[in-house]
Amino acid sequence: MKNKISALKSKIWLSPPHMSGYEQEFIDEAFKTNWIAPLGPNVIGFEKDIELYLNHNSHAVALSSGTAAIHLALILLNVGCGDEVICQTKTFAASVYPVIYQGAKPIFIDSEKKTWNICPELLEKAIKERVALNKKPKAIIAINLYGMPYNVEAINRISKTYAIPVIEDSAEAIGGSYNNIKCGTFGDYSVFSFNGNKIITTSGGGVLITRNKEDKEKAVFLATQAKEKGAEYSHSTIGYNYRLSNILAGIGRGQMKVLDERVNLRRRNFNFYYEHLGTYKNISFLKEPKGYSSNRWLTCVVFKSKKVREEIRLLLEKENIESRPSWKPMHLQPVFNTFPSYLNGTSDELYEKGLCLPSGSNLTLDDLSRIVKIIKSYFEQ
Ligand SMILES: *Cc1c(COP(=O)(O)O)cnc(C)c1O
């Protein structure tokens, strides 16, 4: 009996790592060959795996984090002091930090209801206004939030019309697609994260995707302390120590082998929640518009009010289940709230009423049933 209770109360995390078993072989190989450092076969192999997976005009640079990848994309676009960069307000802070690293200024844009990502109408309005102020933005950082692609057609049209490049922050979205084109291929630069909470992980890491080989070479140069050719270390550019280690890249190679399975399991989670909670009038889900496929990194449900959201979150917490409010928008963050923003209320509403439910690919059907039962009990009390 005692065992049964503790088993029932075992911790359920929001989005924990899920190893496949293949990772260890690549790590063992690195140890056997003493390829602990520097860059080695696992880094090159991991980059190849990603390029093959995207299979579309993509050159991958393995880095220490997704944040580093966004930073390098901004540097490659010559974003510098005083420049303006358009950012989706509904995201995680790491999408925006690198704008500040460069001494540039973020301009925040709210989301559309259809995808929860950057709203094309507001984006165009903001660009027109910034241009009229003689402050044409240097870049647009668009997010594939929770794995749902942004409105690629509309954003690419705007990017072209105003000649402003797009950095696609696909940190959460490897495995998603738009009209059968994979996330990670939409932007002038694209970014993946392999942080511990993402759909696949290197324990910590990221990848920058460039659209040509020259840009990849520049990114590798900047990420390895900007060392110029020659035996002596000569530097005429400021560099960064941003490369991924050969050990961690080994984890990434093992994880790439099961990416499709992981996506299917995350989608299974969403479908399970939708099947069991979708009939409640007070709970809404983000559906996939036609042509959009989300990897369903996290299943985020939207309740009727902040009060209900919080009560359910605490109820789950009491049962040792981790859930988390939907991202607090950047225009509300103390570090960013003085920057200009173009709002329509969508991100505020999602933040207040949205809750991310446990979404790991290692959840069992028992875990999912346990979570659903608690939420149902709230509405049926
Ligand atoms: C996780 C995440 C990042 C940052 O990636 P790290 O690898 O943790 O640096 C950036 N943007 C979004 C949207 C993320 O979710």
The ligand as a Tripos MOL2 file, in Angstrom:
@<TRIPOS>MOLECULE
LIG
   15    15     1     0     0
SMALL
NO_CHARGES

@<TRIPOS>ATOM
      1 C1         15.3580   27.3610  -25.5030 C.3       1 LIG1
      2 C2         15.1230   28.5530  -26.3540 C.ar      1 LIG1
      3 C3         16.1690   29.3930  -26.7610 C.ar      1 LIG1
      4 C4         17.5650   29.2830  -26.2140 C.3       1 LIG1
      5 O1         18.2170   28.1170  -26.4480 O.3       1 LIG1
      6 P1         19.4110   27.6740  -25.4610 P.3       1 LIG1
      7 O2         19.9710   26.4880  -26.1520 O.co2     1 LIG1
      8 O3         18.7910   27.3430  -24.1440 O.co2     1 LIG1
      9 O4         20.3660   28.8040  -25.3750 O.co2     1 LIG1
     10 C5         15.8910   30.4150  -27.6370 C.ar      1 LIG1
     11 N1         14.6530   30.6450  -28.0840 N.ar      1 LIG1
     12 C6         13.6070   29.8800  -27.7000 C.ar      1 LIG1
     13 C7         12.2650   30.1750  -28.2640 C.3       1 LIG1
     14 C8         13.8030   28.8270  -26.8040 C.ar      1 LIG1
     15 O5         12.7630   28.0970  -26.3940 O.3       1 LIG1
@<TRIPOS>BOND
     1     1     2 1
     2     2     3 ar
     3     2    14 ar
     4     3     4 1
     5     3    10 ar
     6     4     5 1
     7     5     6 1
     8     6     7 2
     9     6     8 1
    10     6     9 1
    11    10    11 ar
    12    11    12 ar
    13    12    13 1
    14    12    14 ar
    15    14    15 1
@<TRIPOS>SUBSTRUCTURE
     1 LIG1         1 GROUP 0 **** ****
